[in-house]
Amino acid sequence: MIRIVPEHIDSESIGILICSHGSIGRSMIEAVQMIYGDCPNIACIGLEPSDDIDDWGKELGALTETFPKGTIVLMDLFGGTPCNQYLMNMAGEVLTRKNGQACAVAGVNLSMVLEAIGQRECAELKEISEILDKAGKEAVVNVLQKMKK
């Protein structure tokens, strides 16, 4: 299991948790640090082939509880194991216990992570899902088609 959690949790900032197959989350955190430097309240959990799915799901649950002000959960693939573990184990529980202090979006890309960092200080969690959905879609560009215009 790949797991990165910040040493210090900023209690005034919403957390960002990237859930993925393999090391995608770790690589995104490294890319964010290249752009922003140290960035508070960003974590990841990556599923490896040797992981026990139940243990991984429990760790995912624990990580969603890490951030007192709520968590933006960004997953690599809708319908993949990380997303399914979130849906089966966390979604209803988190929404009930935290009165909706979580949002979850699948199909994570670097633009979404950067947008989440910017939006978590000024938008409500219930709005962030829609903002990230739009940002992720707008980040996908057919470069050659764009250059023809």
Salt bridges, closest charged atoms under 4 A:
GLU59 OE2 - ARG3 NE 2.17
GLU65 OE2 - ARG97 NH2 2.38
ASP76 OD2 - HIS21 ND1 2.80
GLU93 OE2 - ARG97 NH1 2.98
GLU121 OE2 - ARG120 NE 3.85
ASP133 OD1 - LYS137 NZ 3.25
GLU138 OE2 - LYS134 NZ 3.87
